[in-house]
Amino acid sequence: MGSLADRYDRIVPRADLPAQPRQRSGSPRTKPAAQRRRDLLDAGLAVFVEKGVAAATLDHVTQRAGVAKGTFYLHFDSKEHLLAALQTDFEQRLVERIDARVADAGESWAARLDTWVDAALADYPADRALHDVLFHHPVLPGDTKGVHAERDLASSLTELIDGGIEAGAFSTADPPLTAMLLCSAMHRAFDRIWHQDVPYETERLSAAVRELFRRALVVEPAVRSAQRRTP
C-alpha cells in the first residue's frame, strides 16, 4: 500500500520527502527563498503525516528541513500557517489536473460537467487518512495570512459554469455561490461516507454527484429550444 506520504506524492507529484536533509557536494548552502519555502512545505507534510498535526512541533519541521527556526519564520508565522499553505498547495494542484481533464472532455457542456465531477472524485482526496491529516485540524482565518490559491475547486467550477451559461447549456442566477455550495456538498459527502463502516463504491458516489450537479445546472434541450424561440 505504501506510506501516506507515498500516496500523497501520487496525488501531488513532487520531489522526494527525505527523512533527513541532503546537501549535494559543492551545492550552495543558501537556497533561493522559493526553494527554501518548498523544502519547508515538504518537511511539514512528512512530519504531519508521521506524527499528526497536533503532535508535530516546529522543531520537528525545521530539523526535517535542515533549517533554523528563524528561517522558518521568514516564510510562515506558525505551524497552523504552514498547514494552511499545505492545504492550498494540495487543492491548487488538484485543480490543475481537473482543468486538464475538462479541457479534453469535448464540446458537450454536460460532458464537461460530468468530467469535472469524476476528476474531483477520483483525486480529491485519494486517501481518507491523508485527508484527515491535512484538513481535520482547525485553521483559523489568521492562519491563512498570505496563503492564496491562484485557483481553488470553487473557482474552477465557477469558470466552467460561466462558460456553460454563455453557451446556453447551464442556468443559475449566481454562479460563484452555486459553485461554492456544490463543492461544499461534495466535500461533506466525502467526509460523511468515509467515516462510515461501509463506504460507498466510487461509481455509486460519482453517479449521485453527477446527477446533483446536472440537476442544479444543466438546461434540458427542450427548455433551451423554447428559450431560443422566446422573443
Rosetta blueprint (number, residue, H / E / L):
1 M L
2 G L
3 S L
4 L H
5 A H
6 D H
7 R H
8 Y H
9 D H
10 R H
11 I H
12 V L
13 P L
14 R L
15 A L
16 D L
17 L L
18 P L
19 A L
20 Q L
21 P L
22 R L
23 Q L
24 R L
25 S L
26 G L
27 S L
28 P L
29 R L
30 T L
31 K L
32 P L
33 A H
34 A H
35 Q H
36 R H
37 R H
38 R H
39 D H
40 L H
41 L H
42 D H
43 A H
44 G H
45 L H
46 A H
47 V H
48 F H
49 V H
50 E H
51 K H
52 G L
53 V L
54 A L
55 A L
56 A L
57 T L
58 L H
59 D H
60 H H
61 V H
62 T H
63 Q H
64 R H
65 A H
66 G L
67 V L
68 A L
69 K H
70 G H
71 T H
72 F H
73 Y H
74 L H
75 H H
76 F L
77 D L
78 S L
79 K H
80 E H
81 H H
82 L H
83 L H
84 A H
85 A H
86 L H
87 Q H
88 T H
89 D H
90 F H
91 E H
92 Q H
93 R H
94 L H
95 V H
96 E H
97 R H
98 I H
99 D H
100 A H
101 R H
102 V H
103 A H
104 D L
105 A L
106 G L
107 E L
108 S L
109 W H
110 A H
111 A H
112 R H
113 L H
114 D H
115 T H
116 W H
117 V H
118 D H
119 A H
120 A H
121 L H
122 A H
123 D H
124 Y L
125 P L
126 A L
127 D L
128 R H
129 A H
130 L H
131 H H
132 D H
133 V H
134 L H
135 F H
136 H L
137 H L
138 P L
139 V L
140 L L
141 P H
142 G H
143 D H
144 T H
145 K L
146 G L
147 V L
148 H L
149 A L
150 E L
151 R L
152 D L
153 L H
154 A H
155 S H
156 S H
157 L H
158 T H
159 E H
160 L H
161 I H
162 D H
163 G H
164 G H
165 I H
166 E H
167 A L
168 G L
169 A L
170 F E
171 S L
172 T L
173 A L
174 D L
175 P H
176 P H
177 L H
178 T H
179 A H
180 M H
181 L H
182 L H
183 C H
184 S H
185 A H
186 M H
187 H H
188 R H
189 A H
190 F H
191 D H
192 R H
193 I H
194 W H
195 H L
196 Q L
197 D L
198 V L
199 P L
200 Y L
201 E L
202 T H
203 E H
204 R H
205 L H
206 S H
207 A H
208 A H
209 V H
210 R H
211 E H
212 L H
213 F H
214 R H
215 R H
216 A H
217 L H
218 V E
219 V L
220 E L
221 P H
222 A H
223 V H
224 R H
225 S H
226 A H
227 Q H
228 R H
229 R H
230 T L
231 P L
